Amino acid sequence: MAALPRRIIKETQRLMQEPVPGISAVPSETNARYFHVIVTGPEDSPFEGGLFKLELFLPEDYPMSAPKVRFITKIYHPNIDRLGRICLDILKDKWSPALQIRTVLLSIQALLSAPNPDDPLANDVAELWKVNESEAIRNAKEWTRRYAMDN
Amino acid sequence: MGVCWCKDGTPGEIEVYAPSGSSQWPQIISPEEPRIKIHKVVDTVVVDQLVLEILGLIASFVDNDEESPVSLVKLHVIADKEDGWIQVVSSMVNVIPLEDPFGPSAITILLDDCPLPSKDSVIKVTKLFRLSSQRAKAREINVRVERNICVVLGCIAEKLAGPNSVAVFTDRTLDYLITFLITRREPCIVLFALIALEKFAHTTENKLTIKQRLEKEAEHPLLVLERYADSEDYMWRQVGFCAKWALDNVFIIEGRKLSYELVDMSGINVILNSQDVSEYLKISCNGLEARCDSYSFESVRCTFQVDRGCWYYEAIIITPGVMQIGWATKNSHFLNHEGYGIGDDLFSLSYDGCRRLMWYKAKPTPMNDIPAWQPGDVLGCLIDIPKREVVFSLNGLELRPCNEIFDTTRYGFFAAASFMAFQQCRFNFGHEPFKYPPTDRPFSTFNEHGQLTDEQKKVVPRRIYLEQLRCSSVKEDSCTLCFDDTACCILEPCGHRGFCSVCTSQLKECPMCRAEILNIRREDT
């Protein structure tokens, strides 16, 4: 492989030594640019109690370009589509090389606490979230129970 | 087209691998297993047709920016319902033909593109398959169906790594896969059973289960299988390659020497560069054979650079699928996850003998006058720098020369190749006689000019290399972006500091406050 940038080594070491509460990010044994991520659904959100699996990949020009992240666990959320793709500005045009894996994952956790139906990726979900928030939240809880909990 | 995709038709039950009118599919029903009922989303025949359509399309789908084909969109709609996803999986298992070189890749591509399945649907699918060691031992088996089931299990394992993978990986699934390794029946099933186990092992808990199970056998199945690594039967050779790789990288046996410590490297002076390769490519211990089992498009360059003169090497095709083999400079980037490889930029040129396309700048040129490559064929790759020509040949039959790459590049070429999922080939850089050496001009070989130290000849398993890296330390005054160089720059007018000159040269705005950068001042001036 192309020599691994120190930046990635450093971030990995720190993630291991000082993990972020509610988030686990473990690098793949064979690929230092690929992380298995598990985010706990935030308290007082419809995702509470769920464990959401994501994959995070650092592209060749990281940190000059953003990590690629997507949900592997199904989730009912206006900013996350059926393929698990996430609509989040810092993963796109608002990326800065000063951001890190940990800040990205914290932002995703925050997105779970505060869905933003005005900037939707999953249109049907966003629509319901706007016209009937309580039903949308019920759906989100139901999906969390069905797909994100190990019963 | 008169087909309504979302209509809830008459509720029905689908029988996996037993479409109507066919009795050739094995039915192994264990008494304790309740029959799984699936609500049909659409008619099975329709799904089967869509799957076959996609298979046909993948061969011609060469532009990543193209719109998704209609049949793929339709399949997505079906797979969006839980039972629809199961139907799509069942169809793939039933209809993807054994001989199609795109078969296994089509399964990975389709599953990767489909909406995410829930854990329940995945468990349902594995129950529907009625996996067991009996199934693998049945007197009559349908090779195609079993092969496809193994491919599907591998994809699911890759998608669900983590706690879900443990839940899905039942004793029966393990029994089913291991039985194929032990009975060594049908190399193509053994191969994909082994790959599926390797992917389940991405999750540590599964890895331990598999490792213990393998070691319980009187003779470790992988130790038996790795003996096929040099087989002239190309299907068994793949099995041997994967078994050896798994023993070196995943299922480590205490006391077994790693292959790179044993391999005889005398006379080999150029190999594939294990420091210049995308993450998932598997390289053999002698550095001359490579294989991809990931759904990304994996690439590698060799260790030897050519700048002038005329050079030739050969690639022996082991699998008939998509590989892009040719020449690349260091400016060519391996964007494996975007599907870009050798021949997909300004600085590389390649030939894909499966689709019969020459690749430069990600644009294909059809080469219809020669047949598609088959296992055992030899691709000759010649670069004549003074004449500005690259000439590919298949079994000695020359394709028309190409020269566009010389518009941008005159020197710094490496032998290089990219691999789609489940593809493998072997390189001859001149350490053994060529099969089809060019006869119309004098040429040199890498091996007579190359040089490698004993250290450079070691193809160390990636996990060992990564372990070494993770233990290395980082200086504290280093650049806060790359940690490679010393921080020495101040951004103006915002005044943020802590960046090196390499990083700042790539910035348009300050990483801390997003202010536009008008000037960069060095701290020492």
Interface residues (C-beta under 8 A of the other chain):
Chain A: M1 A2 A3 L4 P5 R6 R7 I9 K10 T12 Q13 S28 E29 T30 N31 A32 R33 Y34 H36 I38 L51 K53 F57 P59 E60 P63 M64 K68 F71 I72 T73 K74 R82 L83 G84 S96 P97 A98 L99 R146 Y147 D150
Chain B: D80 D113 P115 L116 S118 K119 D120 K159 L160 A161 G162 P163 N164 A167 H202 N249 S274 Q275 D276 V277 S278 E279 Y280 H333 F334 L335 H337 R462 R463 L466 L469 R470 S472 V474 S478 T480 L481 C482 F483 D484 C503 Q506 L507 E509 P511 M512 R514
